[in-house]
Amino acid sequence: MKKRPDDELVFLPLGGSGEVGMNLNAYGYGPESNREWIVVDVGVTFGDLSTPGVDVIVPDPSFLEGERLRGIVLTHAHEDHIGALPWLCPRLKAPLYATPFTAFLIREKLVFWIR
């Protein structure tokens, strides 16, 4: 891939940056009109006294819907990094990349949600 003058690297924090929980960060490369993205983690955070009646909070991936996603990289198997997969996988439609242990837990989580 040859670099073009209008190529740029973009970091887009959609959840969890600067806090524990709800991690979803995207990295884009290319010109604005034809950018490709890699998503790193899709986690949840849990409700507390400030969110009565809310048990789970997931990041909003709306910006990425319809974009060219090259993949979702899952760094490790904590819920704040993989917990939103059942909600977000149908919306993001990209291959998942993970270590064997994380992949095992993801399979178990998604099979449970499909039943």
C-alpha positions as CSV (number, residue, x, y, z in Angstrom):
1,M,0.0,0.0,0.0
2,K,1.5,3.3,-1.1
3,K,1.0,6.4,1.0
4,R,-0.9,9.1,-0.7
5,P,-0.8,12.8,0.3
6,D,-4.3,12.7,1.8
7,D,-3.8,9.6,3.9
8,E,-4.0,10.0,7.6
9,L,-4.1,7.9,10.8
10,V,-7.1,8.7,13.0
11,F,-7.8,7.5,16.6
12,L,-11.5,7.5,17.5
13,P,-12.3,6.6,21.1
14,L,-16.0,5.6,21.2
15,G,-16.1,4.3,24.8
16,G,-14.0,3.6,27.8
17,S,-11.0,5.9,27.2
18,G,-9.9,7.3,30.5
19,E,-12.1,5.0,32.6
20,V,-12.5,1.4,33.5
21,G,-15.1,-0.3,31.3
22,M,-16.9,0.0,28.0
23,N,-13.7,0.0,25.9
24,L,-14.2,0.6,22.2
25,N,-11.5,2.4,20.3
26,A,-11.2,2.6,16.5
27,Y,-8.1,3.3,14.4
28,G,-8.7,4.5,10.8
29,Y,-6.2,4.9,8.0
30,G,-6.5,6.4,4.6
31,P,-8.2,9.5,3.1
32,E,-11.4,10.6,4.8
33,S,-13.5,9.6,1.8
34,N,-12.1,6.0,1.7
35,R,-10.8,5.2,5.2
36,E,-10.4,1.6,6.6
37,W,-10.9,0.9,10.3
38,I,-9.7,-1.5,12.9
39,V,-11.7,-1.7,16.1
40,V,-9.9,-2.6,19.4
41,D,-12.1,-4.1,22.0
42,V,-15.9,-4.0,22.5
43,G,-16.6,-3.9,26.2
44,V,-19.3,-3.1,28.6
45,T,-19.5,-1.2,31.9
46,F,-22.0,-1.9,34.6
47,G,-24.6,0.3,36.1
48,D,-24.3,1.8,39.5
49,L,-26.2,4.1,41.9
50,S,-25.9,6.9,39.3
51,T,-27.8,4.7,36.7
52,P,-30.8,3.2,38.6
53,G,-32.4,0.3,36.7
54,V,-29.5,0.0,34.2
55,D,-27.4,-3.1,34.6
56,V,-25.2,-3.0,31.5
57,I,-24.0,-0.1,29.4
58,V,-22.5,-0.6,25.9
59,P,-20.6,1.9,23.7
60,D,-22.4,3.4,20.7
61,P,-20.8,2.2,17.5
62,S,-23.2,4.2,15.2
63,F,-20.3,6.1,13.6
64,L,-18.7,2.9,12.4
65,E,-21.8,1.4,10.8
66,G,-21.4,1.3,7.1
67,E,-17.6,2.1,7.3
68,R,-15.0,-0.3,5.9
69,L,-14.0,-2.4,9.0
70,R,-11.0,-4.6,8.5
71,G,-11.4,-6.4,11.9
72,I,-12.1,-6.3,15.6
73,V,-9.1,-7.0,17.8
74,L,-9.9,-8.2,21.3
75,T,-7.0,-7.6,23.6
76,H,-8.1,-9.9,26.5
77,A,-11.1,-11.6,27.9
78,H,-12.4,-9.2,30.6
79,E,-16.0,-8.0,30.2
80,D,-14.9,-4.4,29.8
81,H,-13.1,-5.6,26.6
82,I,-15.4,-8.3,25.2
83,G,-18.7,-7.9,27.0
84,A,-20.6,-5.9,24.3
85,L,-20.0,-8.5,21.5
86,P,-23.5,-10.0,21.6
87,W,-25.0,-6.5,21.1
88,L,-22.4,-5.1,18.7
89,C,-21.2,-7.9,16.5
90,P,-24.4,-7.9,14.4
91,R,-23.9,-4.1,13.9
92,L,-20.2,-4.1,13.1
93,K,-19.9,-7.1,10.9
94,A,-16.1,-7.6,10.9
95,P,-13.8,-10.6,11.5
96,L,-12.7,-11.1,15.2
97,Y,-9.1,-11.5,16.2
98,A,-8.2,-12.8,19.6
99,T,-5.8,-15.1,21.5
100,P,-7.0,-18.7,21.8
101,F,-8.2,-18.3,25.4
102,T,-10.1,-15.1,24.6
103,A,-11.6,-16.8,21.5
104,F,-12.8,-19.7,23.6
105,L,-14.6,-17.4,26.0
106,I,-16.1,-15.4,23.1
107,R,-17.5,-18.6,21.5
108,E,-19.1,-19.6,24.8
109,K,-20.6,-16.1,25.2
110,L,-22.0,-15.9,21.7
111,V,-23.4,-19.5,21.8
112,F,-25.2,-18.6,25.0
113,W,-26.8,-15.6,23.4
114,I,-27.9,-17.5,20.3
115,R,-29.8,-20.2,22.2
